[in-house]
């Protein structure tokens, strides 16, 4: 029921998590869906087209001869998919562990006495909306044309949902990386923080939103410079 309630009644979930924190189920769901999206894309994409497309995007000034030479050393799409899936198995838990450390330290500063297990629970359950993004991406990969860029299946990102920026645009990478479901995740993080620490809404929203504000703020600053 928690998998349903986290979207419909998150306060109920975090109230239960306050008494008995868990994190393996939401973490496993995120890992499985992320791996599924990666494999679904790389196993279906046109491998020859993908190599040409990737090299064109990586090196706008590469000559045809340089591209042909680079292709000899570039792994095929399927190999990249297996590598990406294996990396996801490691990367997702590490990201969760880092964000949990943030909540743990924030709890220390606020005098909330938040345990690391509670911090990990808050991190993983609040991130469930982004798991929906991975599910949508998997469906997109299974229904896409073989010659489709990876970012085009991520329909919860600013690009391609709201805009379609050329790859050489200054804000292209940011737009393709900004997941609008992150706002939902921040809201859940605020609810979880308020439930665990009994803080006010102002501090809860501040704590939940701060990592995203810093990450995307720095990203935007780099893009504009």
Buried (B, 14 or more C-beta within 10 A) or exposed (E): EBEEBBEEEBEBBBBBBBEEBBBEEBBEBBBBBBBBBBBBBBBBBBBEBBBBBBBEEEEEEBEEEEBEEBBEEBEEBBEBBBEBBEEBEEEBBEEBBEBBBBBBEBBEEBEBEBEBBBBBBBBBBBBBBBBBBBBBBBBBBBEBEEEBBBBBBBBBBBBBBEEEBEBEBEBBBBBBBBBBBBEBBBBBBBBBBBBBBEBEEEBBBBBBBBBBEEEBEEBBEEBEE
